Amino acid sequence: MISLDGISKRFGTFDALRNIDLEVRDDEFLALLGPSGSGKTTLLRIIAGLAFPDAGRVSFNGEDVTDLKVADRKVGFVFQHYALFRHMSVADNVGFGLSVRPRRQRPRKPEIRARARDLLELVQLGGLEDRYPAQLSGGQRQRVALARALAVEPQLLLLDEPFGALDAKVRKELRRWLRQLHEQMKLTSIFVTHDQEEALELADRVVVMNDGAIEQIGPPEDIYMAPRSSFVSGFVGDTNSLPVTVADGVPRFHDRPIAVDAAGVAEGSARLDFRPHDIALDGDQAGSLPMIVTGAYRTGGNWRVEGTVSGLSRVIEIDLATDRPPPEPGQRLALRITRGRLFPDEKARP
């Protein structure tokens, strides 16, 4: 188990990490998700031993490793841009971590070569050991980088935006393959990403970070369906927001009551978030939200319909089934919000 206790890190006057507490379970695939500057890569580098905290403690299976360098932590690290040696063959790249070990710990060259060959088979690159990185595709180079990280038999695999340099189709294929490899090898893995789809698809748990702190930790389903803060709600997935006023336990948008549970939310200004699929067409009943359509396009198996609501400056997006033609620009729809999340928000305004 990996334990982080009170980890803080400052660069000049900037607090990159603020009192981070986190436990990573054995064999877990954990995602660090957040926008640029949220602290996720800094946290990953501190776990790896590539950076050191100003305060706090890092433990691997109960052992304090806070001051140990990366070479002493037995971790594998995969970078976004591969970091392969262009002048080395694929096999030599994979075996590099073994070849630079102290003499007493270093396997013999035939053993390193055999280990590299076995790992290349594992990552579906068998027969390419004598090629050079320039002769491989981006997806193949990323697999070589992963094989190199695995060669040192790490107790922890760390991946920093591992698919960021690849096109969408290759990213999707490699995500699926990496998840299968993780389960096959029973690894403990932590990866950094700003891609919500990637985190929700791959991870056992997602750590959502913002401004150097953890906003929420939980399974992907909880992060998406039950966000605990307005930041998580707005960052993970597509979200519409309405500034509302809660009075007598009922949220209202410009005096229109919205049938969403307000339990636990103090009366006064609040923000109501709902997903594009959390609506139904209501036939203009009392309490419905009137929307004027401005456009529609196909997204997967739905029409993504955009429109405006009187009293709201932001565009609303909703999803409708494609078993009917999309609404035309200028058409008026009455929306009933079927599911939403309320958050206190003194700054909510149209």
C-alpha positions as CSV (number, residue, x, y, z in Angstrom):
1,M,0.0,0.0,0.0
2,I,1.2,3.5,-0.8
3,S,0.4,6.1,1.9
4,L,0.7,9.9,1.6
5,D,0.4,11.9,4.8
6,G,0.2,15.7,4.8
7,I,2.1,16.2,1.6
8,S,2.7,19.8,0.7
9,K,4.9,21.4,-1.9
10,R,5.6,25.0,-2.7
11,F,7.4,26.6,-5.7
12,G,8.3,30.2,-4.7
13,T,5.0,31.7,-3.5
14,F,2.9,29.1,-5.4
15,D,1.4,26.2,-3.3
16,A,1.5,23.3,-5.8
17,L,0.2,20.8,-3.2
18,R,-1.6,21.5,0.1
19,N,-1.7,18.9,2.8
20,I,-2.5,15.9,0.6
21,D,-3.6,12.6,2.4
22,L,-4.1,9.6,0.1
23,E,-3.9,5.8,0.3
24,V,-3.3,3.7,-2.8
25,R,-4.4,0.1,-2.4
26,D,-2.5,-2.9,-3.6
27,D,-3.2,-3.9,-7.2
28,E,-5.3,-0.7,-7.6
29,F,-5.4,1.3,-10.8
30,L,-5.7,4.9,-9.6
31,A,-6.2,8.0,-11.7
32,L,-5.1,11.5,-10.7
33,L,-7.5,13.7,-12.7
34,G,-7.5,17.5,-12.8
35,P,-6.9,20.6,-15.0
36,S,-3.4,21.9,-15.7
37,G,-1.8,23.4,-12.6
38,S,-3.9,21.3,-10.2
39,G,-0.9,19.5,-8.8
40,K,-1.4,16.0,-10.2
41,T,2.0,15.7,-11.9
42,T,3.9,17.2,-8.9
43,L,2.2,14.6,-6.7
44,L,3.2,11.8,-9.1
45,R,6.8,13.0,-9.1
46,I,6.9,13.0,-5.3
47,I,5.6,9.5,-5.2
48,A,8.3,8.5,-7.7
49,G,11.1,10.2,-5.9
50,L,11.7,12.6,-8.8
51,A,10.7,15.5,-6.4
52,F,10.5,15.8,-2.7
53,P,7.8,17.4,-0.5
54,D,8.4,20.4,1.8
55,A,6.2,18.7,4.4
56,G,4.6,15.3,4.8
57,R,5.5,11.6,4.5
58,V,5.5,9.0,1.7
59,S,5.3,5.4,2.7
60,F,5.5,2.2,0.7
61,N,4.0,-0.8,2.6
62,G,4.7,1.0,5.9
63,E,8.3,1.9,5.1
64,D,9.1,5.7,5.1
65,V,10.6,6.4,1.6
66,T,10.1,10.2,1.7
67,D,13.8,10.9,1.3
68,L,14.7,8.0,-1.0
69,K,15.7,8.8,-4.5
70,V,13.8,7.3,-7.5
71,A,16.5,4.6,-8.0
72,D,15.8,3.2,-4.5
73,R,12.0,3.2,-4.6
74,K,11.6,0.3,-7.2
75,V,9.1,2.2,-9.3
76,G,8.5,2.2,-13.0
77,F,7.8,5.5,-14.7
78,V,6.2,6.1,-18.1
79,F,6.4,9.6,-19.6
80,Q,4.0,11.2,-22.1
81,H,6.7,11.6,-24.8
82,Y,8.2,8.1,-24.4
83,A,11.8,9.4,-23.5
84,L,13.3,6.6,-25.6
85,F,17.0,6.6,-26.6
86,R,17.0,7.1,-30.4
87,H,20.5,5.6,-30.8
88,M,19.5,2.4,-29.0
89,S,17.5,-0.6,-30.4
90,V,14.1,-1.4,-29.0
91,A,15.6,-4.3,-26.9
92,D,18.4,-2.1,-25.5
93,N,15.8,0.6,-24.6
94,V,13.7,-2.0,-22.7
95,G,16.8,-3.4,-20.9
96,F,18.3,-0.1,-20.1
97,G,17.2,0.1,-16.5
98,L,18.7,-3.3,-15.8
99,S,21.9,-2.6,-17.6
100,V,22.7,0.5,-15.4
101,R,22.2,-1.3,-12.1
102,P,25.2,-1.6,-9.8
103,R,27.5,-4.5,-10.8
104,R,26.4,-6.8,-8.0
105,Q,22.7,-6.3,-8.9
106,R,23.1,-6.3,-12.7
107,P,21.9,-9.4,-14.6
108,R,24.2,-10.8,-17.3
109,K,23.7,-9.4,-20.9
110,P,22.0,-12.6,-22.2
111,E,19.6,-12.4,-19.2
112,I,18.8,-8.7,-19.9
113,R,18.3,-9.5,-23.6
114,A,15.9,-12.4,-22.7
115,R,14.0,-10.2,-20.3
116,A,13.6,-7.6,-22.9
117,R,12.4,-10.1,-25.5
118,D,9.8,-11.5,-23.0
119,L,8.5,-8.1,-22.2
120,L,8.2,-7.2,-25.9
121,E,6.1,-10.3,-26.4
122,L,4.0,-9.2,-23.5
123,V,3.3,-5.8,-24.9
124,Q,2.6,-7.3,-28.4
125,L,5.9,-6.2,-30.0
126,G,7.6,-9.5,-30.4
127,G,10.1,-9.6,-33.3
128,L,10.8,-5.8,-33.2
129,E,13.6,-5.9,-30.7
130,D,16.3,-4.9,-33.3
131,R,14.4,-1.9,-34.6
132,Y,15.0,1.6,-33.5
133,P,12.4,4.0,-32.1
134,A,12.2,6.1,-35.3
135,Q,11.0,2.9,-37.1
136,L,8.0,2.5,-34.8
137,S,4.6,4.2,-34.7
138,G,3.6,6.4,-31.7
139,G,1.5,3.6,-30.2
140,Q,4.4,1.1,-30.6
141,R,6.9,3.6,-29.0
142,Q,4.6,4.0,-26.0
143,R,4.5,0.2,-25.6
144,V,8.3,0.1,-25.6
145,A,8.3,2.8,-22.9
146,L,5.9,0.7,-20.8
147,A,8.0,-2.5,-21.3
148,R,11.1,-0.5,-20.2
149,A,9.3,0.5,-17.0
150,L,8.2,-3.1,-16.3
151,A,11.7,-4.5,-16.9
152,V,12.9,-3.4,-13.4
153,E,10.0,-5.4,-11.9
154,P,8.6,-2.3,-10.1
155,Q,6.4,-2.5,-7.0
156,L,4.6,0.5,-8.4
157,L,3.9,1.7,-12.0
158,L,3.5,5.4,-12.5
159,L,2.3,6.9,-15.8
160,D,2.3,10.7,-16.6
161,E,-0.3,11.5,-19.4
162,P,0.8,8.2,-21.1
163,F,-1.4,8.6,-24.1
164,G,-1.4,12.4,-24.5
165,A,0.8,12.4,-27.7
166,L,-1.3,9.8,-29.5
167,D,-4.3,10.2,-31.8
168,A,-7.8,9.4,-30.5
169,K,-8.2,5.9,-32.1
170,V,-4.7,4.7,-30.9
171,R,-5.4,6.2,-27.4
172,K,-8.6,4.2,-27.1
173,E,-7.0,0.9,-28.2
174,L,-4.0,1.4,-25.8
175,R,-6.3,2.2,-22.9
176,R,-8.1,-1.0,-23.3
177,W,-4.9,-3.0,-23.7
178,L,-3.3,-1.2,-20.6
179,R,-6.2,-2.1,-18.4
180,Q,-5.9,-5.8,-19.4
181,L,-2.2,-5.7,-18.8
182,H,-2.7,-4.2,-15.4
183,E,-5.0,-7.0,-14.4
184,Q,-2.8,-9.7,-15.9
185,M,0.3,-8.6,-14.0
186,K,-1.5,-7.5,-10.8
187,L,0.2,-4.2,-10.8
188,T,-0.4,-1.2,-8.5
189,S,-0.6,1.7,-10.9
190,I,-1.1,5.4,-10.7
191,F,-1.7,7.5,-13.8
192,V,-2.0,11.2,-14.4
193,T,-4.5,12.6,-16.9
194,H,-6.7,15.6,-17.7
195,D,-8.9,13.4,-19.9
196,Q,-12.1,12.6,-18.1
197,E,-13.1,9.8,-20.4
198,E,-9.7,8.1,-19.9
199,A,-9.9,8.3,-16.1
200,L,-13.5,7.1,-15.9
201,E,-12.8,4.2,-18.3
202,L,-9.5,2.9,-16.8
203,A,-9.4,3.6,-13.1
204,D,-10.7,1.6,-10.1
205,R,-10.8,5.0,-8.3
206,V,-10.4,8.6,-9.4
207,V,-8.7,11.3,-7.4
208,V,-10.0,14.7,-8.7
209,M,-7.6,17.5,-7.9
210,N,-7.9,21.2,-8.1
211,D,-5.6,24.1,-6.9
212,G,-3.2,21.7,-5.1
213,A,-5.9,19.9,-3.1
214,I,-8.1,16.8,-3.5
215,E,-11.7,17.6,-4.2
216,Q,-13.0,14.1,-4.3
217,I,-11.9,10.4,-4.3
218,G,-14.1,7.6,-5.4
219,P,-15.1,5.0,-8.0
220,P,-15.7,6.5,-11.5
221,E,-19.5,6.0,-11.1
222,D,-19.6,8.1,-7.9
223,I,-17.4,10.8,-9.4
224,Y,-19.7,11.2,-12.3
225,M,-23.1,10.6,-10.8
226,A,-22.6,12.0,-7.2
227,P,-20.1,14.9,-7.4
228,R,-19.5,16.4,-3.9
229,S,-18.5,19.8,-5.1
230,S,-19.4,22.3,-7.8
231,F,-15.9,22.0,-9.2
232,V,-16.1,18.2,-9.6
233,S,-19.6,18.5,-11.1
234,G,-18.4,21.1,-13.7
235,F,-15.1,19.4,-14.5
236,V,-16.1,15.8,-14.9
237,G,-18.5,15.3,-17.8
238,D,-20.8,17.7,-19.6
239,T,-22.7,19.9,-17.2
240,N,-25.4,22.6,-17.4
241,S,-25.6,25.1,-14.6
242,L,-28.5,27.2,-13.4
243,P,-28.2,29.9,-10.7
244,V,-31.2,29.3,-8.4
245,T,-32.5,30.5,-5.1
246,V,-33.5,27.9,-2.5
247,A,-36.6,29.0,-0.4
248,D,-38.8,26.8,1.8
249,G,-36.8,23.8,0.6
250,V,-37.6,24.4,-3.1
251,P,-35.0,25.6,-5.7
252,R,-36.3,28.3,-8.0
253,F,-35.0,29.7,-11.3
254,H,-36.6,33.2,-11.8
255,D,-39.5,32.1,-9.7
256,R,-39.9,28.8,-11.6
257,P,-39.8,25.9,-9.1
258,I,-37.5,23.1,-10.1
259,A,-38.4,19.6,-8.9
260,V,-35.0,18.7,-7.5
261,D,-34.2,17.6,-3.9
262,A,-32.8,20.5,-1.9
263,A,-32.1,18.5,1.2
264,G,-28.9,19.5,3.0
265,V,-28.6,22.8,1.0
266,A,-29.0,26.0,2.9
267,E,-31.6,28.5,1.8
268,G,-30.3,31.3,-0.4
269,S,-28.2,31.4,-3.6
270,A,-27.2,28.1,-5.0
271,R,-26.1,26.4,-8.2
272,L,-28.1,23.6,-9.9
273,D,-26.0,21.3,-12.1
274,F,-27.5,18.8,-14.4
275,R,-26.2,16.6,-17.3
276,P,-27.5,16.9,-20.8
277,H,-29.3,13.5,-20.4
278,D,-30.9,14.5,-17.1
279,I,-34.0,16.0,-18.8
280,A,-37.3,15.1,-20.3
281,L,-39.6,17.0,-22.6
282,D,-42.4,18.2,-20.5
283,G,-45.2,19.7,-22.8
284,D,-44.8,23.1,-21.2
285,Q,-46.1,22.1,-17.8
286,A,-45.8,24.4,-14.8
287,G,-42.2,24.4,-13.5
288,S,-40.7,23.4,-16.8
289,L,-37.7,25.2,-18.2
290,P,-38.4,26.9,-21.6
291,M,-35.6,26.6,-24.1
292,I,-35.3,28.1,-27.6
293,V,-33.3,25.8,-29.9
294,T,-30.2,27.3,-31.6
295,G,-28.8,24.2,-33.2
296,A,-28.4,20.4,-33.1
297,Y,-25.8,17.8,-34.1
298,R,-25.3,14.1,-33.7
299,T,-23.2,12.8,-30.9
300,G,-23.0,9.0,-30.6
301,G,-26.6,7.7,-30.4
302,N,-28.2,11.0,-29.5
303,W,-28.9,14.5,-30.9
304,R,-27.0,17.1,-28.9
305,V,-29.3,20.0,-28.9
306,E,-28.2,23.5,-27.9
307,G,-30.4,26.4,-26.9
308,T,-31.0,29.4,-24.8
309,V,-33.1,30.0,-21.7
310,S,-34.5,33.4,-20.9
311,G,-32.6,34.9,-18.0
312,L,-29.5,32.8,-18.5
313,S,-26.4,33.9,-20.5
314,R,-25.0,30.5,-21.0
315,V,-26.0,28.0,-23.6
316,I,-27.9,24.9,-22.4
317,E,-27.1,21.5,-23.9
318,I,-29.5,18.5,-23.9
319,D,-29.5,15.0,-25.4
320,L,-32.4,13.7,-27.3
321,A,-32.9,10.2,-28.9
322,T,-32.3,10.0,-32.6
323,D,-35.5,8.0,-33.2
324,R,-37.0,11.4,-34.2
325,P,-35.8,14.3,-36.3
326,P,-33.8,16.9,-34.4
327,P,-35.6,20.1,-33.4
328,E,-35.2,23.1,-35.7
329,P,-33.5,26.3,-34.7
330,G,-36.1,28.6,-33.2
331,Q,-38.2,25.8,-31.9
332,R,-39.4,26.1,-28.3
333,L,-38.9,23.1,-25.9
334,A,-40.2,22.7,-22.4
335,L,-37.6,20.9,-20.3
336,R,-38.2,19.0,-17.0
337,I,-35.0,18.4,-15.1
338,T,-35.1,14.8,-13.9
339,R,-31.9,14.7,-11.9
340,G,-29.7,17.4,-10.6
341,R,-27.2,18.4,-7.9
342,L,-27.5,21.5,-5.8
343,F,-24.4,23.3,-4.5
344,P,-24.2,26.5,-2.4
345,D,-23.0,29.3,-4.6
346,E,-23.1,32.8,-3.5
347,K,-21.7,33.9,-6.8
348,A,-24.4,32.3,-8.9
349,R,-25.8,34.7,-11.4
350,P,-27.4,34.6,-14.8
